[in-house]
Amino acid sequence: MTLDSQLPRSASATLFGANRRKLIPIALALVAAAGVTAGTYFFTQGDKTPTANRVPANTVPPLNTAAPTAPPTVAQNPPETPVISPSSGQQPVAMTSPVSATTPAAIKNQAGTPATTTPTAINTNASMNLTTALAMAKADPVGARLALTRLLDQRTLAPAGEFSATVALREINAKLFLSPAPTVGDPVMHMYSVQSGDTLSKIAKQNGVQPDWRIIQRINGMKSEKSLRVGQNLKLPVGAFHAEVSKSNFQMRIYAGEGPNRVIVAIFPVGLGELNSTPTGAFMVRPKSKLINPEWKNPRTGEHFASDDPKNPIGERWIGLIGVEAHNQGFKGYGIHGTVDPSSIGRQASMGCVRMSDADVELVYELLTEPNSTIVIAP
């Protein structure tokens, strides 16, 4: 018996050619059967393909010759952003969620007791309270002022919400605090009827008005003290006033009263020390430091500015500060003052002092007094 491998090349080729003709029909039949099986599997298993990976109908996937990469991360939908219903003539303000990675889980409630809650609860409650407080501004400005103050003090409002609360407080206080119109139930003010022989300083002293007597003239819209008349009803401020400066916001808030019922009566933009040099912590008004139309000597250059010099960098008012904490008791020469450079407000431009416009610092000068007022400068 002779094996095929031992046959001559010509005989082996002849035998292979004959066998190939017999195998071709069998191979074609097997290929066809495999195609039917694969097609059946594809169509029967198609429903198990994840929806996110399916190609929409009538869509041609783009040709991608680059190396495969990980699928992009899909951002989650942001939480609902409530829209504050505007008053007539105003555009709606969209409030974004104040919740962030740095939002504390515990905030102080209205009574000042720590209350633990979730960020979602903080966000929803703050947003709803803001909408309610803004809506009640006309009908109950006293209650709205307190509610808006508490919301700002919680520091959970988003920037848009904080802006809306600030604008609303300025409008409310223009009527409650800086106008002679009386308001029933306002704890910040009480009414006084002018008596014979009264002066503004005498009225302030006898009625326990802690701010400078000039605030009575300002609140009641008096051009001068000479306009006093017997029987005239005056609004007098009650209690002490305090300031809080936020370095991050370049903002000063003036509060009437203390504790959970304190209210914001004024909000001002400020300028601060260059290179973040404004010291932080709690301060009081330095004794006998309040000056009107002060003179000033530049501690760096020695240049002297007379009190009436229009180029005097510290403007028309000076309120000296003294630190009351261990880390800031050594700071000297810092204060709150005006400026001849309004463009420096909102920037780090001073030598460390809190800088204000001349009009704003005049009001602050009248409200902050020694030894009643405290000034807190926060980062």
C-alpha positions in Angstrom: 0.0 0.0 0.0 1.4 3.3 -0.9 0.5 6.6 1.1 -0.4 9.8 -0.6 2.7 11.5 0.8 4.9 9.0 -1.0 3.2 9.6 -4.4 5.0 11.6 -7.1 4.1 15.4 -7.0 2.0 15.1 -10.1 0.0 12.1 -8.8 -0.6 13.9 -5.4 -1.8 17.1 -7.1 -4.2 15.1 -9.2 -5.7 13.3 -6.2 -6.0 16.6 -4.2 -7.7 18.4 -7.1 -10.2 15.5 -7.4 -11.0 15.6 -3.6 -11.3 19.5 -3.6 -14.0 19.4 -6.1 -15.9 17.0 -3.8 -15.4 19.2 -0.7 -16.5 22.6 -2.0 -20.2 21.9 -1.9 -19.9 20.6 1.6 -18.0 23.7 2.8 -20.6 26.0 1.2 -23.4 24.2 3.0 -21.6 24.6 6.4 -21.0 28.3 5.8 -24.7 28.9 5.0 -25.8 27.0 8.1 -23.4 29.0 10.3 -24.8 32.3 8.9 -28.4 31.3 9.7 -27.4 30.3 13.2 -25.6 33.6 13.8 -28.4 35.7 12.4 -30.9 33.9 14.6 -28.8 34.5 17.7 -28.4 38.2 16.9 -32.1 38.9 16.5 -33.2 36.8 19.4 -30.6 38.4 21.8 -31.0 42.0 20.6 -33.5 43.0 23.4 -30.8 42.3 26.0 -28.6 45.1 24.7 -28.4 48.0 27.4 -30.5 50.9 26.3 -27.7 53.4 26.8 -25.6 51.5 24.2 -28.1 51.1 21.5 -27.7 53.1 18.3 -30.9 55.0 17.5 -32.8 54.0 14.4 -31.7 55.7 11.2 -28.5 56.9 12.8 -25.1 56.1 11.4 -22.4 55.9 14.1 -19.4 58.1 13.3 -16.2 56.5 12.2 -13.7 56.5 15.0 -10.2 55.4 14.2 -8.7 56.6 17.4 -7.9 54.4 20.3 -10.9 53.6 22.4 -11.4 55.7 25.5 -13.6 55.5 28.6 -17.1 56.7 28.1 -17.6 60.3 29.3 -19.1 60.9 32.8 -22.7 62.2 32.5 -23.4 64.9 35.0 -26.4 64.5 37.1 -29.3 66.9 36.6 -29.1 69.9 39.0 -31.7 70.2 41.7 -34.8 72.3 40.9 -34.1 76.0 41.1 -37.0 77.9 42.4 -37.8 81.2 40.8 -38.7 84.2 42.9 -41.8 85.8 41.7 -40.9 89.4 40.9 -42.8 92.4 41.9 -44.2 94.6 39.1 -41.5 95.8 36.7 -38.8 93.4 37.9 -37.3 90.4 36.2 -37.5 87.0 38.0 -34.4 85.9 39.8 -33.4 82.2 39.5 -32.0 80.8 42.7 -29.5 78.0 42.4 -29.0 75.4 45.1 -26.8 76.7 47.9 -25.7 73.1 48.8 -22.1 72.4 48.2 -19.3 70.2 49.5 -18.5 72.8 52.1 -22.0 73.3 53.3 -22.1 72.4 57.0 -24.5 69.8 58.1 -25.4 71.7 61.2 -26.7 75.3 61.2 -28.1 77.4 64.0 -31.9 77.7 64.1 -33.8 80.8 64.9 -33.3 80.3 68.6 -29.6 79.9 68.2 -29.5 76.2 69.2 -27.5 73.9 66.9 -29.9 71.9 64.8 -28.7 69.0 62.7 -30.2 68.6 59.3 -29.4 67.3 55.8 -28.1 69.6 53.0 -31.2 69.0 51.0 -33.4 70.2 53.9 -31.2 73.3 54.4 -31.6 74.2 50.7 -35.3 73.7 50.5 -36.0 75.5 53.7 -33.8 78.5 52.8 -35.2 78.8 49.4 -38.8 78.7 50.6 -38.1 81.2 53.4 -36.5 83.6 51.0 -39.5 83.5 48.7 -41.8 84.1 51.6 -39.7 86.9 53.1 -39.5 88.7 49.8 -43.3 88.3 49.3 -44.1 89.8 52.7 -41.9 92.9 52.4 -44.7 95.2 51.6 -47.4 93.9 54.0 -45.0 93.3 56.9 -41.7 95.0 56.4 -40.7 94.5 60.1 -41.2 90.8 59.9 -39.6 90.6 56.4 -36.5 92.4 57.7 -36.0 89.9 60.6 -36.6 86.9 58.2 -34.1 88.2 55.6 -31.5 89.0 58.3 -31.7 85.4 59.6 -31.4 84.0 56.1 -28.3 86.1 55.4 -26.8 85.2 58.8 -27.2 81.4 58.1 -24.9 81.9 55.1 -26.7 79.2 53.1 -28.1 81.4 50.3 -26.7 81.1 46.8 -25.3 84.3 45.3 -28.5 85.1 43.5 -30.5 84.6 46.6 -28.1 86.7 48.7 -28.3 89.5 46.2 -32.1 89.5 46.2 -32.1 89.6 50.0 -29.6 92.4 50.1 -31.6 94.5 47.6 -34.8 93.9 49.5 -33.3 94.9 52.9 -32.0 98.1 51.5 -35.5 99.0 50.2 -37.1 98.0 53.5 -34.6 100.0 55.6 -35.0 103.1 53.4 -38.5 103.2 54.8 -38.2 101.7 58.3 -34.8 103.1 59.4 -33.9 106.1 57.2 -37.2 107.9 57.0 -39.4 109.8 59.5 -42.4 107.7 58.7 -43.5 105.8 61.9 -43.9 102.0 61.7 -46.1 100.2 64.1 -44.3 97.3 65.9 -40.8 98.3 64.9 -38.5 97.3 67.9 -35.6 99.3 66.5 -37.4 102.7 66.9 -39.6 104.5 69.3 -41.4 107.8 69.0 -40.7 111.0 71.0 -42.6 114.2 71.2 -40.4 117.3 71.3 -40.6 119.4 74.5 -39.8 123.0 75.1 -36.1 123.6 75.5 -35.1 120.3 73.7 -32.0 119.9 71.6 -31.0 116.8 69.6 -28.1 116.0 72.0 -30.4 116.5 75.0 -33.1 114.3 73.5 -30.5 111.6 72.8 -29.1 111.7 76.3 -32.5 111.7 78.1 -33.9 108.9 76.0 -30.9 106.6 76.1 -30.0 106.9 72.4 -26.6 105.3 72.2 -25.6 106.4 68.7 -24.4 109.9 67.9 -27.2 112.5 68.2 -26.7 113.3 64.5 -28.5 110.1 63.6 -31.7 111.6 64.9 -31.4 114.4 62.5 -30.7 112.0 59.6 -33.5 109.6 60.4 -36.1 112.4 60.7 -35.0 114.2 57.6 -34.1 117.5 59.4 -31.9 120.0 57.5 -30.6 121.3 60.8 -31.2 121.2 64.6 -32.9 124.6 64.3 -35.9 123.0 62.6 -37.0 121.4 65.9 -40.4 122.5 67.1 -42.5 121.7 70.2 -44.8 118.8 69.7 -42.9 117.4 66.8 -42.8 113.6 66.7 -39.3 112.1 66.2 -38.2 108.6 65.5 -35.4 107.6 67.9 -33.2 104.6 67.5 -33.2 102.0 70.3 -30.1 100.2 71.6 -26.6 99.8 70.3 -25.5 99.2 66.7 -22.8 96.8 65.6 -20.9 96.1 62.4 -19.7 92.9 60.6 -17.3 93.1 57.7 -16.9 90.2 55.3 -13.5 90.4 53.6 -14.5 87.8 51.0 -17.5 89.9 50.0 -16.1 93.3 50.5 -19.2 94.1 52.5 -20.2 95.7 55.8 -23.5 95.0 57.5 -24.8 97.2 60.3 -27.0 95.4 62.9 -29.4 96.8 65.4 -29.6 94.7 68.6 -27.9 91.4 69.5 -28.7 87.7 69.5 -31.3 85.9 67.4 -33.6 89.0 67.1 -30.9 91.4 65.7 -31.7 92.9 62.3 -29.7 94.4 59.5 -30.4 98.1 59.1 -27.7 98.9 56.5 -25.4 97.2 54.0 -22.4 98.9 52.4 -19.5 98.0 50.0 -16.1 98.5 51.4 -12.4 98.5 50.4 -9.8 96.6 52.3 -6.1 96.3 52.9 -3.8 95.5 50.1 -2.3 92.0 50.1 -5.0 90.9 52.4 -3.6 93.0 55.2 -6.8 93.9 57.0 -6.7 92.2 60.4 -9.6 89.9 61.4 -11.4 89.2 64.7 -13.5 91.2 67.1 -12.9 94.9 67.6 -14.3 97.9 69.5 -14.2 101.6 68.8 -11.0 102.9 70.2 -11.7 105.5 73.0 -11.7 109.1 71.8 -10.8 108.0 68.3 -13.8 109.2 66.3 -12.9 112.2 64.2 -14.7 114.5 61.8 -12.6 116.0 59.0 -9.4 114.5 60.3 -5.9 115.3 59.4 -3.6 112.5 58.5 0.1 111.6 58.1 1.1 108.8 55.8 3.1 106.4 58.0 5.1 105.1 55.0 6.2 108.4 53.3 5.7 110.9 56.2 3.5 113.1 53.9 1.1 115.2 55.9 -2.5 116.0 54.8 -4.4 118.8 56.5 -8.0 118.3 57.6 -9.3 120.5 54.8 -7.1 119.0 52.1 -9.2 117.6 49.3 -6.4 115.1 48.6 -6.6 113.7 52.1 -6.8 109.9 51.5 -8.9 109.1 54.5 -11.8 111.4 53.6 -14.1 113.1 56.1 -14.5 110.5 58.9 -12.2 108.3 61.0 -13.3 105.6 63.4 -10.4 104.0 65.2 -10.4 100.3 66.1 -9.0 98.4 69.0 -8.7 94.6 69.0 -10.3 92.7 71.9 -9.0 89.2 71.1 -5.6 87.8 71.9 -4.4 87.7 68.3 -5.4 91.2 67.4 -4.8 93.3 70.5 -1.4 94.4 69.2 -2.8 96.0 66.0 -2.6 99.8 66.1 -3.5 102.5 63.6 -6.3 100.6 61.9 -9.8 102.1 61.5 -12.8 102.7 59.3 -12.6 105.8 57.2 -13.7 107.5 54.0 -11.7 107.8 50.7 -11.0 110.2 47.9 -10.7 107.3 45.5 -14.2 105.7 45.1 -12.8 103.2 42.6 -10.9 101.5 45.4 -14.2 100.3 47.0 -14.5 96.6 46.4 -10.8 96.1 46.1 -7.7 95.5 48.3 -6.2 99.0 48.1 -5.8 100.5 51.6 -3.0 100.0 54.1 -5.1 97.6 56.1 -8.0 99.9 57.1 -11.7 99.4 56.1 -12.4 102.0 53.4 -15.8 103.4 52.6 -17.4 106.1 50.4 -17.7 109.4 52.3 -21.5 109.2 52.3 -21.6 105.7 53.7 -19.0 106.3 56.4 -20.9 109.3 57.7 -23.8 107.0 58.6 -21.5 104.4 60.1 -19.8 107.2 62.1 -23.1 108.1 63.7 -24.1 104.5 64.5 -20.9 103.0 65.9 -20.0 104.3 69.3 -17.6 103.7 72.1 -18.0 101.6 74.3 -21.3 100.1 73.0 -20.5 98.9 69.5 -18.6 95.9 68.4 -17.0 95.4 65.0 -16.3 91.9 63.7 -14.0 91.5 60.7 -14.3 88.0 59.2 -12.2 86.4 56.4 
